[in-house]
Amino acid sequence: MRVLITGATGLVGQEIVKHCHEKDIKVNYLTTSKSKLVQDENYKGFYWNPREKEIDTECFSGVDAIIHLAGATISKRWTSSYKKQIFSSRTESTALLIDALKGINHNVKQIVSASAIGIYPDSLTNYYDQSHNEVSDSFLGQVVSVWEQAVNEFSKLNITVSKIRIGLVLSNKGGALVEIVKPIKFGLGAAFGSGKQWQSWIHIHDLANMFLYVLEQKLAGIYNGVAANPVSNTELTKTAANVLEKPLFMPNIPKFFMKLVLGEMHILLFESQRVCSKKIVQKGFVFKYNYLEPALVDLL
């Protein structure tokens, strides 16, 4: 089996590539950086530039499925121009893949696309599964909605469409966890706001496995990429401090302060989405890390 991965050099992408190679799945990948092009039999790089609508269509050669992760990071200050980039990086890359496939003979039968739980509205009481249709009116809600609609167009090419709505990815190689534990390591850790907001998290090992499970089992539709046991922001902070054996004595960090520091992006810390992963479990997927503490012990 050979898969084409977009965003293969990112945090989640690198983990998926590692899992592919462990399962003898060969990888083609698209990159906007010519310096990142490698030509190994099981890891072949191809150049693309979605903004300029450029793509090396050789990338589809021998490919059975696409794992689509490409998109500008949301962990960078949301200026009005950068917000446009967050949108366009997702829609333009998706449209370019579809247009390229229309013009060639190919064997692509499935796409598994990244999505995000940011599509669900902010709530301390709701428990969201994939059937929930109301979309968050936040910037992230709009981004995810447009992104998913763009990916749906693959179905017009008789390609099975699968989407994984990713929660808070826990990794020790980057992403949110590294930033969360920085102040804790100095004994300055604190929860955000009320600390009651739900954090639906997933260990990066389980997330990479989930992408390949959806691929190998040919599962269509939407799945939530979160572990079975979401926690409050306070519990996340306390558990990380316990694992690191650091004290927690600082008062909670107020919302207005983080709004000053981060601007609109502060919602990443304060929005609450309690999200259910029952659907993927019912399809036979087994999480290695169902509970937060063992996940943090492994990573920290």
N, C-alpha and C positions, 0 to 999 in steps of 0.2 A: 504493500500500500504506500502511496505517496500523497502527502498533503501539501497544499500551498498555504503558508501562514503570512498574514500581514501583521505588522507590529511585533515581529519575532524577536527583535532585540530589546524590547521593553521588559519590565519586571515579570509580568505574567507570561509573556511570549517566551522568554528564556526558559522558564520552568516547563512550559508545554513542550518546547523543543527537546529538553532533557528527557521528559517522559516518553516522547515519540521514539527517541533513539533507544531507550530501554526496551521498547516494544517492537523494535526493528521496523518502525514506520519511517520512511524516508521523507525528508523535508525540503521543499522549495520555499524560498521566502522572498518577499518584496521589500526593498529598502530605498529610501530617498537619498541615501549616502553611498556614493560610489566607492568610498574607502572601506565600506563594510561588506563588499561583495566577496564571497568565498565560493569556490567551485569544487567541493567534495561530492562524491557520489550520493552520500546520505544527507548532505546539507549544501544546497545550491542557491546562490543569491542572484537576484534579478533586479534591475533598476526600474523604478517608477517615479513619476512626479505628478500626483493627482491634480495639483493646481494647474499644471500646463497640459493636462490630459495625455501625458506620456506614459506608456507601459511597454515593457518587453514581453510580448505575448508568448515567448518561449517558456515563460514561467508556468504556463498551464500544461506543459508537455508531461504526459504520464500521470497527471494529477487526478485523483478520485474525488477529493473533497477540499474545501477551503475553510480555514479557521481565520476569521476576520476580527482582528483586535485593533487595527489602526485608528488613531484619533489623538488629537492634541491633548496633553494632560490637563485635568481640571484642577491640579494642585499648583496653580500659578495665578497670580492676581488677575481678577476678571475685569480688565479695562474693557471699554466698549469694543475696541478693535480686537482684543484677544477673545472676547465672547464670540465674535464673528468667526474667528479661526477655529474655536471649539466646534461650532456648528459645521463650518465648511469642510474641515478635515474629515468629518464623519460622512457627510453626504457626498462630497466629491470623490472620495476614495471608493465608496460603495458604487456610485454611478459608473466610475471608470472600469471597475471589475465587470459590471454587467454589460457595458457597451463593448468591452474587449471580447467577452465570451460570445456575444451576438455575432461577431465577425469571423469566428474560427470554428473548426471542428474540435470538439473537446470531449472528455469523459467525466466531467465534473457532475456528480450526482447529489451532493449535499453541501450546504454552507452552515457552519456553526459560528454565529456572530456574538461578540461581546455586546452586552447591554448593561443597564445599571438599575439598582433598586431605587434610585432617585426619581423614578417615574411615579412611585407611590406617594400619596400626600403625607405631609407631616402629621403624625398622630401619636399620642401616648397610649391610646386604647385600642386602636384597630390592630388586627392580625392579618396581614396581607398574604394572599396567594395569587397565582397567575390569573385567576378569573376576575380579579378586581379591575374594573374598567375606568374608574375615575383617575385622571392624570393630575399629578401635582402641578399647581400653577407657578411653581418656582422656575427659575432659569434651567435648572437641571432636568426638571420634569419635561420642559419643552424640548430640550436637547435630545433626551432619550426617546421621546415620542416620535420626533422627526427621523431620528436614526433608525428606529425599528421599522417605520414606514418605508424608508429607503431600502432596507434589507429585504422587505417583503417582495420587492420587485423581482428577486431571483426566482420566485415561484413561477413567473411567466415563462421562464426558460426550462420548466420542468425540473428544477433543482429543489430538493427538499430543504426547507428553511427551518433552522433551529436557532433559538436565542437564549443566552444565559445572562440573566440579570444579576450582575455581580454586586455583592455587598462590600463591607470593609475588609480588604485583603490583608491578612497578617503575614508578614515576611520579615526576616532579619536582614534582607539585602536592599531594602528601600521601602518607599511607600509610607503609609500612615503610622505603622507601629514604631518605626525608627524615630519619628517625630514625637509620638506620644511618650516614649520612654526617656527621651533626652532630659526633660526637667526632672523626671522621677529619679534618674541616676544621681542627680545633684541634690536630692532630698527636697525638691521644689515642685513635686507633682501635685496636681489638683484637678478635680472634675470641672466640667464646663457648665455654666448656668445652674439650673436646678440639679443637674446630674441624673435626672429621671429619664432623659431621652434614650430611646432604644438604639442599640448598635447591633445590627445584624452582620456578623463577621464570618469569615471563612479562612482557614489555613491555606496557604498558597499551594501546598501539596494536594489537598483535596480539590481545589479549584482546577488545577491542571488535569487531574484525574477525571473530573467531571466533564471537561471539554472532550477528552478522548472517549469517555463512556458514551456520551451523546452521539459521537461520531461512529463508534464501532457498533453500537446498538441501533444505529440509524433512526434515532428518536427525533420526531418533528415537534415543532411548537416551542413554547416558552417554559424555561425552568429557572428557578431562583438559585443563584450561586451563593448560598449562605448555609452555615451549619445549623443544626436543629435547635440550638439553644441560644437565642439572642440574649444580650445582657444590657443593663443600663450603663450609661457613661460612668457613673460612680463605681459600679462593679468592675468595669473594665480597668479603671484607674487603680482601684484597690488591689485587684488580682495581679496586675503588672507590678505594683509596689511590693506585694507579698513575695512574688516569684524572684524579684531582684533584692529582696530583704532590705527595702528602704522604707523610711517612715513617711507617713502622709499627715501633715499637720496644717498645710496651707488652706485658706478659705477657698471656696469654689470661685472660678474665674468668671466675672460677670459678662453677660452677653454684649453690653454696650462697649466694653473695653476691646473685646475681640473684633467687634464691628469696626472700631477705629483702626485696629492693626491690619485686618484682612479685607475690609470692605465687604462686598456682597458675598464673597467666598466663605464668610464666617458660617453660613448655613450648613456647610459640611460638618461642622462640629455640633450644631444645635438642633438640626432636623432629626426627627424621631421616626424611624420606620422599623416596625417589628414584622419580620418577614418569615414566611413558612417555606420549608424545603421538602414538604411531604411528597410532592408530586414526583420528584426525582428518586426519592427513597422507594416509593411504590413501584418504580420501574426497575428496582433491583440495585440501585447505586448504594454503596456502603462507604460512609465517612470514616476516615481514620481518626479524625479529631472532632468529636461531637460537643465536647465541653471546653470552655475557655482555658482553664488552668493547665491541663495537659498540653494544649496547643502552645501556650506561652512558655511552659517549661521547655518544650522542644526548641522553640525559637530563641529564647533568651538565655 
